[in-house]
Structure formats: structure tokens, C-alpha cells
């Protein structure tokens, strides 16, 4: 099978860091070898930052932001997107 699109719905949820890394490596390998696109559905902003080129942010079933991954982190347009990013940074500070 040579899929043109690989759909990965929360592929790293509840995994420890090492196994999360392995899953992401495997997805990257498949993308490269199959010349496939990956539709990655995730709540994990770190995974998104590592894997995504383009990001679509949804809130209550509606698209609120759609941009490249760098713009999303550098200048989020929608208030909901800004809230998501702020909560991520707050969580990182609490872990320190």
C-alpha cells in the first residue's frame, strides 16, 4: 500500500517521551518513504511544532486559525489560538 495521505489522530497521547519520539520518527519515515502527506490531529502543541508545516486550529468544530506553523507561534491571529499558546507556556513555567 502506498497511501498519499496518512491520518494520525492523537498518535502520541498518553505515551512517555521516548515512545512519543519513536512514533514521530516512524511517521516521518513513512512520510518520506511513501511521499505522503500526514494529517496530524493533536492537542499537543509540542508535537505540532515538531511535525507540522501548516496548522488549522479548531474551536467547537469551527476553524479559527489556519496558517503555517511558524506564523502560528510567532503571531497567532485568533484569541483562542493565543489562549492555547499562553496555556502551553504557563504549563512549561510550572514544570520548571
C-alpha positions in Angstrom: 0.0 0.0 0.0 1.2 3.5 -0.9 -1.2 6.0 0.7 -1.0 9.6 -0.4 -2.4 10.7 3.0 -1.7 9.2 6.4 -4.2 10.3 9.1 -2.8 10.2 12.6 -5.4 11.0 15.3 -3.6 11.7 18.6 -0.8 9.3 17.8 1.3 10.2 20.9 -1.4 10.6 23.5 -0.5 9.0 26.9 2.9 8.0 25.7 6.1 8.7 27.6 8.6 11.0 25.9 10.8 8.2 24.5 7.9 6.4 22.8 6.4 9.6 21.6 9.7 10.3 19.9 9.7 6.9 18.3 6.1 7.3 16.9 7.0 10.7 15.5 10.2 9.2 13.9 8.1 6.4 12.3 5.5 8.9 11.0 8.4 11.0 9.5 9.9 7.8 7.9 6.6 6.9 6.4 6.0 10.4 5.1 9.4 10.3 3.4 9.4 6.8 2.0 5.8 6.9 0.8 6.0 10.6 -0.3 2.8 11.0 1.6 1.1 13.9 3.5 0.3 13.5 7.1 -3.0 14.8 8.6 -2.0 15.0 12.3 -4.8 15.6 14.7 -3.4 16.6 18.1 -3.8 18.7 21.2 -0.1 18.5 21.8 1.5 21.8 20.7 5.0 20.4 21.0 4.1 17.6 18.6 2.5 20.1 16.3 5.6 22.3 16.4 7.8 19.3 15.5 5.8 17.8 12.7 3.6 20.4 11.1 4.2 22.7 8.2 0.6 24.1 8.1 -1.8 24.3 11.1 -5.5 24.5 11.3 -6.8 25.4 14.8 -10.4 24.5 15.6 -12.6 25.6 18.5 -16.0 23.9 19.0 -15.9 22.4 15.5 -15.1 25.6 13.7 -11.8 26.7 12.1 -10.4 29.8 14.0 -6.9 29.9 12.6 -5.2 28.5 9.5 -1.6 29.4 8.9 2.0 28.0 8.7 3.4 26.6 11.9 5.9 29.5 12.3 3.3 32.2 12.0 1.1 30.4 14.4 3.7 30.6 17.2 5.1 34.0 16.2 1.9 35.8 15.7 -1.3 33.9 16.4 -4.3 35.7 14.9 -7.3 34.4 16.8 -7.8 34.9 20.6 -8.5 31.2 21.1 -5.1 30.4 19.5 -3.4 32.9 21.7 -5.0 31.3 24.7 -3.8 27.8 23.7 -0.2 29.1 23.3 -0.3 31.0 26.6 -1.5 27.9 28.4 1.3 25.9 26.9 3.9 28.5 28.1 2.3 28.7 31.6 2.4 24.9 31.9 6.1 24.9 31.0 6.8 27.6 33.6 5.0 25.5 36.3 7.1 22.5 35.4 10.4 24.4 36.0 
